[in-house]
Amino acid sequence: MPNLFLLILQIGVILIAARIVGAVFRRLRQPQVMGEMVAGILLGPSLLGWLAPATSAALFPPSSLGYLNGLSQLGLVLFMFLVGLALNPKELHDYGHAAVLTSHVSIVAPFTLAAGLSLFLYPQLSDQSVRFSSFALFMGAAMSITAFPVLARILTERGLLRTRMGTLAIACAAVDDVTGWCILAYIVVLIRATSSSTPLWLTLGGSLAFVLLMIFGAKRLLRRFEKHFVKHHGLSENAIALIILFVLASALATEALGIHLLFGAFLAGSIMPKNRAFVHEMLGKFEAVTVVLLLPLFFAFTGLRTSITLVRGAEMWGYCAVIIAVAIVGKLGGSLIAARSAGMPWRDSAALGILMNTRGLMELVILNIGLDIGVISPALFSMMVLMALVTTFMTTPLLEWVYPVKRILSETVAEEEKAEALPA
């Protein structure tokens, strides 16, 4: 039986830490979620377990982490549904050659560099129990991801979301996320197939059939929720319950097929109706509890699995520095060069590269999957978590340097005045 007193105490401590550290990071002009990520790391063996091991052991005993993980996984299922809900594939075609080229290069460049880096890291940080192909593919996918939700929050806080730069960055990040998750799904299927009694062809065939069923069958049925919303100017409690059941069923289906439950939740959100008012209503119903309560539990669980002490000695820190450098060069550099090749000015290209280098929460989700399926070691997991923190933290100060808010506002005003001056 779970120790309910301890579980509630854990949740309370995690929420307090998340809000306090999040507020500190907001003062540093960082998004709230960045502080929540760091708060999770601080509650783990990297700080609390190092400074007060007895307190850490009493507050987060290993026997209690299963319940904490269960709640965090529920939060991730709902969050991935919201990520899919916020994506509108029809809008991805509206941003021209720069978006297409940049999104593809921002995947290929870091993926290729990470696969090359795997030749060096595999003998040092892995073993024969993990196939090199699986290791290299995972590293490529992990390096290629962009944190769509964190990026959207940064753009909103800086007033860039509705600008050309903001819409271009969101479009590229959306393509990156979808492609990265498809690659990751393939990796998970390959790795799980080696230890599963289910044949690989059956898993792949079942997954394809499920995706087709969702796109061509369930998607049409989901339009009834949109009609219900329009007719009643809102969603009833029964409608919300049915939507939650649909998300859970989709998550369970992909888990049963041998992929991962998060893919099903993401797909469920992707095929939901994209009426703006409907999406806004859904986000209002789900976002507060998911973001404020459940996601910090995931950050804390990730922090409890992250031990900076595993990265000890000059050699290990050297590996960590190389991972961070390759991640930045591949993502920021690749996006910058692609955008410049598409005809964007250098300043805009650099700003887009900086934004695409944001990894944040989505990176932590992928890393936890990699650790769960055994494709990366705890030491490499900790290094990759540090990479996610560094690349996300550097986004805001670099963006302010390259693309200052005052200049954006002055250019926006100038464009509006110019448009007003034109004859009707």
N, C-alpha and C positions, 0 to 999 in steps of 0.2 A: 504494500500500500504506500502511496506517496505521502511524504511528510508535508501536509498542506501548510503548516506554519512556516516551514523552511522555504517552500516554494513561493509563498506570498512575500516573505521577507526578501528573497532573491529578486523578485520582480520589483519590489519597492526600491531596493538599493540600485538596481540597474536603471530604473526611471530617473531617480535623483541624480545619479552620475551622468546620464545622458543629457538631462536638461542643463545641468551646471556646466559641463564641458562644452555642450553645444552653444550655450550663451557666451562662453569665453571665446569660442571660435567665431561667433558672429561679430564680436568686437574686433577680431582680427580680420574682418571682412571675408570670412570663409562661410560657406553654407552650413546650416545647422547639422545636416547629415554628416559632414566631415567631422564635427565635434563628437557626434554620437558614435562614429566608427572608432575614433581615438579612445573614447570612454570605454568601449568594449575591450580594447587592447589593455587599457590600464587596469581593468578588473581581473585580468588573467595573470598567469605566472610571470609576465614581463615586468609588472610593477607590484601589484598587491601581493602576489605569491612570492615575490622576492623580498619586499620590505616586511611583510607580516605573514609568513607562511602558515602560522597557526590559525590566524583569522581567516585566511583564504581557504584553508582546509575545512574549517567549521562552516563557512558560508557557502562554499561550493564543493561539497564532497562528491567524489566521482559517482556514487550511487544515486545522486539526485539529478545528474546532468541529463539523463534520458527524458525526464519530464520537461526540463527546460528546452531541450532540443525539439521535443514534440510541439510545444507551443511556438517555437521559432519557425519550424517548418510550416505550420499552419499560416503564420504571418507571411512567409515567403510565397506560399501558394496564392494568397490573396494579393500580395504585391505584384507578382508576375502577371496575374490577371489584369491588374490596373495598368501595368506597362503595356501589355497587349492591347488593352482598351484605348490607351492614349495614342497608339499608332494608327494612322490612316493611310493605307497603301496607295489610295488614289492621289493623295497629295504629294507622293514621292516623285511623280512624273512631272511636277510643275516647276522644277528648279533648274532645269537646263543641263547643259554639257558639264558645267563645273561640278554639280552635285554627283553626276554619274561617275565622272573620272575620279574625283576626290574620294568618294566612298569606296570605289574598287581598289584604288592604290593604297588607301589607308588600311585596307585589310591585307592586301598582297604583300606590301613592304614589311610590316611588322611580323607577319606570318613567316615570310621567307627568312628574315633575320633570326627569328626565334628558332626556326627549324635548324638553321646553321649553328646557332649557339648550343643547341641540344647535343650536337656532336661533341662539344667540349664538356657540357654539364653532365651528360648521362653517365660517363664512367666515374664522375666525382660524387654525384648526389643521387644516383639510382642504383639498381642492382638487376640481376638476371630475372627476377620475378616479374619485372615490367618489360614488355617488349619496347625496343627502341622506337619503332614506328608509332606506337601509342603515346609514348613519352613526347616525341617530337610534335605529333599532331596536337596534343593537349597544350604544349607550350605555345605553339602557333596560335591556337584559338584564344588562349588566355591573354596573349600579348595584343591580339587584334581587337578586343572588345572595347567599346566606348560606353560610358555610363549614361545612357539616355536620360534617366530620371534626374541624376545629379546635374547633368548638363542643362536640362530644362530649368532647374531651380537657379543655377548660376545666371543663366540668360534672363530669367524673370527678375531677379534681384538687381541686375544691372540695366534693366530696361531695354534689353536687346532682343527679346523674344519675338517681337513683331517686325523687326528690321530684316533687311535682306540677309545680313550676316547670320542673324538668329535662325531664320527659316532654313537657310542653307546648311547650317551646322546641325539642326534638328533632323533634316532629311538625311544627311550623311550618317549621323549617329543611328538613325532608325535602320538604314540599310546594313550598317555594321552589326547591330544587335541581331537582326534576323539571320544574317549570314553566319555570324559567330555561333549562334545557338544551333543552327543546322549542322555546322561542323562538329560542335560538341556532342550533339545527339548521336551522330555517326560514331564518334569515339567511344561514347558510353555503351552503345550497342555492341561494338567490337569487343570491348573489354569484358562486358558482362556475359557475352556469348561464350567466352572461353570457360567460364565457371558455371554456366547454366545448362540444364538438360534440354532446353528448347533450341532447336536448330536455328542458325543464323538467318537462313532464308525465310523461316517462318516469322521471326521477329521483324525482319525488314519488310516482308510482305504485309504482315499485320499492321505495322506502323503506317505504311503507305495507304492501306485500305482505310485506316482510322482517319488519316489526314483528309483523304478524299471524301469520306463520309461527313466530316465536320464542315468542309468547305461547300459541298454541293447538297448536303442534307440538313445538318443542324443550323447552318447559317440562315437558311430560308425560314426555319421555324422560329429563330430568334427575332425575326422582324416583328413578330407578334408583340414582343415586349415594347418595341418602339411605338407600335400602334396604340398599345395600352397607355403608354406614357403621353402620347399626343392627345388621346381622347380624354384622359382623366387629369391631365396637367401634372403628372407625377407618377411615381411607382408605389403600388400598395405593398404592404408587408408580405403578402402572399407572393407577389412578383419577385421581391427581393429574395425570399426564401428559395424560390424556384431557380433563380440565377445562381445562388450559392450552391445549391445541389448540382446544377449543371457544371459549375467550375470544379467541384470536388469529384464528380463522376469523370470528367475529362482528365483530371490529374491522376485518378486511380487507374484509368485506362492506360495511360502512357507508362505508369509504373508497372502495371501487369505485363505490358508488352516488352519490358526490359530496358526502357529508355530512362526516364526520370519523371517524377510527378510534376516538376516545375514546367516541363515542356507542355504538358497537357493544359496547365493553368494559363500559360502564355498563349497557346493556340486558342483557348476559349475566349480570352480577351480580344485576340486579333480578329475574330470573326463576328464579334458583337456589332450591332448597328452603330454607325459613326455619326449619326445626327448630333450636332454640337450640344444642343440642349440636353439630349439624352445622356451623352457622355459626361457632361458637367454634373447632372443629377447623380449618376452612378459614382463618380469620383467623390461627390459630397457624402454619399451614403457609406462608402467603404474606406476613404482615405484616412480619416482622423484616427480611428482605432488601429488601423494597420500601421500607419507611419509613427504615431506617437507611442503606442503600447507594444505592438508585436515586433516591429523591426529592431528596436533596441535590444530585444531578447536575442535576436539573431546576431547582432554585433557583439553582445556579451559572450554568446556561445563560441563565436569565431575567436574572440579574444582569449577564451579559456583554452583554445586549441593552438594559440599562437604563443610561442616562447622565443623571445629575442635571445635568450641565453643559449639557444641552439646554434645561433650564428656567432660562434666564438673563434677568436684568432684572426690574424691578418688574412689568411687564405680564404676563410669563409666570408669575411666581410668584402674581400676582393670579388668573390663570386657574386655577392649581393650588389655591389657597385656596377659590375658588368651587366647584370640583369636589368638594373634601373636604366643604365645608359642605352642599352639596346632597345628597351621599351620606348624611351623618349625619341631616339633617332628614328626608329621605325615608324612610330605613329605620328609624332609631331613633324619630323622631317619629311616623311612620305606624303603627308597631307599638304604640307606647305608647297612642296615641289609640284604636286599634282594640280593644286589650285592655281599656282603661278603659270603652269603650262596651259591651263584652260583660259588664260587671259586675265585673271584677277590681279590687281595691284599687289606689290610686295607686302604692304601693311595688312591688307585684307587676307592675303594668303597666310601670313604668319599668325594672325588672329584665329583663323580657321584651324590651323595646325595645332595651336595651343588648346583650343576647345576640344578638338578630337582626341587629344592626349588625356582627357579626363576619364578615369576608370572607375574609381569609387565603388559603390555598392555592387554593381553587376560583376565586377572583378572578384569580390569576396564570395559572391554566390557560386561562380565558376570554380574558384579555388576550393571551396568546401566540397563541391561535387568531386573534384579531382582527388582530394584527400580521402573522401568516403570510398571511392572505387579503387583506391590504392595506386593511382598512377603517379602521384608525387609523394615524397617523404615529408615528415613533419618539419624538417629543417628547410627544405625548399619551399614548403607552404609558408613558413614564416618570412622567408626572403621575398616571396611574391606578394605577401600582404604588405610588407614595407614598400615594395614597388608601387602598389596601388595607392598607398597613403601619400607617397612622395609625388607621384604624377598628378594626383587630384589636388593636393595642397598647392602645387606650383601654378595651377591654372589661373586663379584670381589675380595674384600679383603680376604675373607675366602679361595677362590680358590688360590690366590697368596700364602697364608700361607701353605696350604695343598699340592698344586700342582704347585710349582714355575716354571716360564717360563724357567729359566736357566737349571733346572734339566730336563725338557722336551726336550730342545734342545740337551743337552748332551746325553740323552738316544736315541734320534732319530739318532744322528750322529753315536753312537756306533752300533745301529742296522743296519744302512746303510753300515758301514765298515765291519760288520760281514757278511752281505749278499754279499758284493763284494768279500770277502775272500773265500767264498764257491766255490768249483769247478763247472763249468758250466755243 
